[in-house]
């Protein structure tokens, strides 16, 4: 009889332990969800109150946290994204970058480094986005990327942003080349300017990459200058791809990365403007400014 009572108590105790563990797991899961929701709300607030939309000549603003960035039916963890909408408040017409079929990048609800949404590009799946519109030519361009490279091809080359078609005079290409970040301008049919970073970006680290281009071109990694070059040339970004290079009808140079935000101005930002955007992106994406 005593043995039966002991077994009964043991079963009751085991049931209680299982119940408590279940409650703890549910609580932890709920806590994670609340944390992610809180991070998302803060990120959206920082976006809405940032200086980005108030700076003149904003041409493109893609970011992954706004409720208007994607079609609601695709804002599901692991879903393939058809359109990434431009949230530029000065854009009076619907502007977006797009893809189709299995070439669409993947939406992730909680990305490495900051538990915020991003788009995942995978070279093995040939994932990319193409612009609906081009960016008119100018002697000045300022570009910001928030990006985390899953892996970096040590050879030539991986395209971050590249004009569609053969490289023509005035075209801008942005690549990873031989382990360096590279910003290139085609000057004539036979010459080009390529500014490569002084240090190598590494994989599995979140970067704020900045290029400020006018009479002088400067590149930065999370606030640290990576080099400069004389750049008093007219440049343009025609219809472009994010995540691949399309040379004629031959696509190549696919990207393995998580992209969180892209901002493009058709002007050379002042130091004050650049620093204000650095501060905004640093707070939002938890990037340490060096």
C-alpha positions as CSV (number, residue, x, y, z in Angstrom):
1,X,0.0,0.0,0.0
2,X,2.8,2.4,0.9
3,X,4.6,1.7,-2.3
4,X,1.4,2.5,-4.3
5,X,1.0,5.8,-2.3
6,X,4.7,6.7,-3.1
7,X,4.2,6.0,-6.8
8,X,1.0,8.1,-6.7
9,X,2.8,11.0,-5.0
10,X,5.6,10.6,-7.5
11,X,3.2,10.9,-10.4
12,X,1.5,13.9,-8.9
13,X,4.9,15.6,-8.2
14,X,6.1,14.8,-11.8
15,X,2.9,16.3,-13.2
16,X,3.4,19.4,-11.1
17,X,7.0,19.8,-12.3
18,X,5.9,19.4,-15.9
19,X,3.2,22.0,-15.4
20,X,5.6,24.5,-13.8
21,X,8.1,24.0,-16.6
22,X,5.3,24.6,-19.1
23,X,4.3,27.8,-17.3
24,X,7.9,29.0,-17.2
25,X,8.4,28.3,-20.9
26,X,5.2,30.1,-21.8
27,X,6.3,33.0,-19.7
28,X,9.7,33.2,-21.3
29,X,8.1,33.0,-24.8
30,X,5.7,35.7,-23.9
31,X,8.6,37.8,-22.5
32,X,10.5,37.4,-25.8
33,X,7.5,38.4,-27.8
34,X,7.0,41.5,-25.6
35,X,10.7,42.4,-25.9
36,X,10.5,42.1,-29.7
37,X,7.3,44.2,-29.8
38,X,8.9,46.8,-27.7
39,X,12.0,46.9,-29.9
40,X,9.9,47.3,-33.0
41,X,7.8,50.1,-31.5
42,X,11.0,52.0,-30.5
43,X,12.5,51.5,-34.0
44,X,9.3,52.8,-35.7
45,X,9.3,55.8,-33.4
46,X,12.9,56.6,-34.2
47,X,12.2,56.3,-37.9
48,X,9.2,58.6,-37.8
49,X,11.1,61.2,-35.7
50,X,14.4,61.0,-37.6
51,X,15.8,63.9,-39.6
52,X,16.1,61.7,-42.7
53,X,12.8,62.8,-44.3
54,X,13.4,66.5,-43.6
55,X,16.7,66.7,-45.4
56,X,16.4,67.9,-49.0
57,X,17.0,65.7,-52.1
58,X,16.1,62.5,-50.4
59,X,15.7,60.0,-53.3
60,X,15.1,56.6,-51.7
61,X,14.4,55.4,-48.2
62,X,14.0,51.7,-47.7
63,X,13.8,50.3,-44.2
64,X,12.4,47.1,-42.7
65,X,10.4,48.1,-39.6
66,X,7.8,50.5,-40.9
67,X,4.2,49.2,-41.3
68,X,4.1,50.5,-44.8
69,X,7.4,49.0,-46.0
70,X,5.9,45.7,-47.2
71,X,2.5,44.3,-48.2
72,X,0.8,43.2,-45.0
73,X,0.2,39.7,-46.4
74,X,4.0,39.2,-46.7
75,X,5.0,40.5,-43.3
76,X,5.3,36.9,-42.0
77,X,8.5,35.4,-40.7
78,X,10.2,33.6,-43.6
79,X,7.9,35.0,-46.3
80,X,9.3,36.0,-49.7
81,X,9.0,39.7,-50.3
82,X,7.6,40.9,-53.6
83,X,7.9,44.7,-53.1
84,X,9.9,46.8,-50.6
85,X,8.3,50.2,-50.6
86,X,10.1,53.6,-50.4
87,X,8.9,55.5,-47.3
88,X,10.3,58.8,-48.5
89,X,7.7,61.3,-47.3
90,X,8.5,63.5,-50.4
91,X,7.6,60.7,-52.7
92,X,4.2,61.5,-54.1
93,X,3.9,58.3,-56.2
94,X,4.3,54.8,-55.0
95,X,7.9,53.8,-55.4
96,X,9.4,50.4,-54.6
97,X,12.0,47.8,-55.4
98,X,10.7,44.4,-56.4
99,X,11.4,40.8,-57.4
100,X,9.4,37.7,-58.3
101,X,9.2,34.0,-57.8
102,X,11.9,32.3,-55.8
103,X,14.3,35.2,-56.5
104,X,12.5,37.3,-53.9
105,X,14.5,38.0,-50.6
106,X,13.1,36.6,-47.4
107,X,11.5,38.7,-44.6
108,X,12.8,37.8,-41.2
109,X,11.0,39.1,-38.1
110,X,14.0,38.9,-35.8
111,X,17.4,39.3,-37.4
112,X,20.9,38.7,-35.9
113,X,22.4,41.4,-33.7
114,X,19.3,43.4,-32.9
115,X,16.1,41.2,-33.0
116,X,14.5,43.6,-35.6
117,X,13.1,42.8,-39.0
118,X,15.4,42.7,-42.1
119,X,15.5,41.1,-45.6
120,X,17.7,38.1,-46.1
121,X,19.5,37.7,-49.5
122,X,21.0,34.3,-50.3
123,X,23.3,33.9,-53.3
124,X,22.4,30.2,-53.7
125,X,18.8,31.2,-54.3
126,X,19.7,34.1,-56.6
127,X,17.7,36.6,-54.5
128,X,17.7,40.2,-55.5
129,X,15.5,43.3,-55.9
130,X,15.2,45.6,-58.9
131,X,14.3,49.3,-58.8
132,X,11.2,50.7,-60.3
133,X,12.8,54.1,-61.0
134,X,16.3,55.4,-61.5
135,X,18.1,58.2,-59.6
136,X,18.9,61.2,-61.8
137,X,22.5,62.2,-62.5
138,X,24.2,64.6,-60.2
139,X,27.7,65.5,-59.1
140,X,26.7,64.6,-55.5
141,X,25.4,61.4,-53.9
142,X,25.2,60.3,-50.3
143,X,24.3,56.7,-49.5
144,X,23.7,54.7,-46.3
145,X,23.4,50.9,-45.9
146,X,22.7,49.0,-42.7
147,X,23.9,45.5,-43.6
148,X,25.1,42.3,-42.0
149,X,27.1,40.1,-44.4
150,X,26.4,36.4,-43.8
151,X,29.5,35.5,-45.8
152,X,32.0,37.5,-47.9
153,X,33.4,36.2,-51.2
154,X,37.1,36.8,-51.2
155,X,37.3,37.0,-55.0
156,X,35.7,39.4,-57.4
157,X,32.9,40.4,-56.7
158,X,29.6,40.7,-54.7
159,X,27.1,43.4,-55.7
160,X,25.4,45.4,-53.1
161,X,23.9,47.9,-55.5
162,X,24.6,48.0,-59.2
163,X,23.0,49.7,-62.3
164,X,21.4,47.2,-64.6
165,X,23.3,46.6,-67.8
166,X,26.9,47.0,-69.0
167,X,28.8,49.6,-67.0
168,X,28.3,52.9,-68.8
169,X,29.9,56.3,-68.1
170,X,28.4,58.0,-65.0
171,X,27.2,54.7,-63.6
172,X,27.7,53.9,-59.9
173,X,28.4,50.4,-58.6
174,X,28.7,49.4,-55.0
175,X,30.4,46.0,-54.3
176,X,32.5,43.8,-52.1
177,X,35.7,43.1,-54.1
178,X,38.6,41.0,-52.8
179,X,37.4,41.4,-49.2
180,X,37.1,45.2,-49.5
181,X,34.1,47.4,-49.7
182,X,34.2,49.2,-53.1
183,X,32.4,52.3,-54.5
184,X,33.0,52.6,-58.2
185,X,32.1,55.3,-60.8
186,X,32.5,54.8,-64.5
187,X,34.1,58.0,-65.7
188,X,34.6,57.2,-69.4
189,X,34.1,54.1,-71.6
190,X,37.6,53.1,-70.6
191,X,38.3,54.6,-67.2
192,X,36.7,54.4,-63.8
193,X,37.2,55.5,-60.2
194,X,37.2,52.8,-57.5
195,X,37.5,53.7,-53.9
196,X,38.1,50.6,-51.7
197,X,37.9,50.6,-47.9
198,X,41.1,50.6,-45.9
199,X,39.8,47.8,-43.7
200,X,38.0,44.6,-44.6
201,X,34.4,44.2,-43.6
202,X,33.9,40.9,-41.8
203,X,30.9,38.5,-41.9
204,X,28.3,38.2,-39.1
205,X,28.7,41.8,-38.0
206,X,26.2,44.6,-38.4
207,X,27.6,47.6,-40.4
208,X,26.5,51.1,-41.1
209,X,28.2,51.8,-44.4
210,X,28.2,55.4,-45.6
211,X,29.5,57.0,-48.8
212,X,29.4,60.8,-49.1
213,X,30.3,61.9,-52.7
214,X,30.8,65.4,-54.1
215,X,34.1,67.1,-55.0
216,X,35.6,64.5,-52.6
217,X,34.3,61.0,-52.1
218,X,34.5,59.6,-48.5
219,X,33.5,56.2,-47.2
220,X,32.8,55.2,-43.6
221,X,32.2,52.0,-41.6
222,X,29.9,52.9,-38.6
223,X,31.4,56.4,-38.4
224,X,35.1,55.5,-39.1
225,X,36.4,56.9,-42.3
226,X,37.7,54.2,-44.7
227,X,39.3,56.4,-47.3
228,X,38.7,59.3,-49.7
229,X,39.3,60.3,-53.3
230,X,38.8,63.2,-55.6
231,X,35.4,62.7,-57.2
232,X,34.3,65.8,-59.1
233,X,32.4,63.7,-61.7
234,X,28.8,63.5,-62.8
235,X,27.3,60.2,-61.6
236,X,24.0,58.5,-61.7
237,X,22.2,55.4,-60.5
238,X,20.0,54.1,-63.4
239,X,17.5,51.2,-63.0
240,X,19.5,49.2,-60.4
241,X,19.6,45.8,-58.6
242,X,20.1,45.3,-54.9
243,X,22.0,42.0,-54.3
244,X,23.2,41.2,-57.8
245,X,24.8,42.6,-61.0
246,X,22.9,42.2,-64.3
247,X,25.3,42.7,-67.1
248,X,23.1,42.6,-70.2
249,X,21.0,39.5,-69.7
250,X,23.6,37.7,-67.6
251,X,23.0,38.0,-63.8
252,X,25.9,37.3,-61.4
253,X,27.6,38.5,-58.2
254,X,24.7,37.6,-55.8
255,X,24.8,38.8,-52.2
256,X,24.7,36.8,-49.0
257,X,23.6,39.3,-46.4
258,X,20.8,40.7,-44.2
259,X,19.8,44.2,-45.3
260,X,18.0,46.5,-42.8
261,X,17.9,49.9,-44.3
262,X,19.1,51.9,-47.4
263,X,19.0,55.7,-47.7
264,X,20.1,57.6,-50.8
265,X,20.3,61.4,-51.2
266,X,21.1,63.2,-54.4
267,X,23.3,65.7,-52.5
268,X,26.5,65.8,-50.5
269,X,25.5,65.7,-46.9
270,X,27.1,68.2,-44.5
271,X,29.0,66.8,-41.6
272,X,26.1,67.8,-39.3
273,X,23.5,66.0,-41.5
274,X,25.7,62.9,-41.8
275,X,26.3,62.7,-38.0
276,X,22.5,63.1,-37.3
277,X,21.8,60.1,-39.6
278,X,24.6,58.1,-38.0
279,X,23.0,58.8,-34.6
280,X,19.6,57.8,-35.8
281,X,20.8,54.5,-37.4
282,X,23.0,53.7,-34.4
283,X,20.1,54.0,-31.9
284,X,17.7,52.2,-34.1
285,X,19.8,49.2,-35.1
286,X,22.1,49.1,-32.0
287,X,25.2,49.8,-33.9
288,X,28.2,51.2,-32.0
289,X,29.6,54.3,-33.7
290,X,33.4,54.2,-33.6
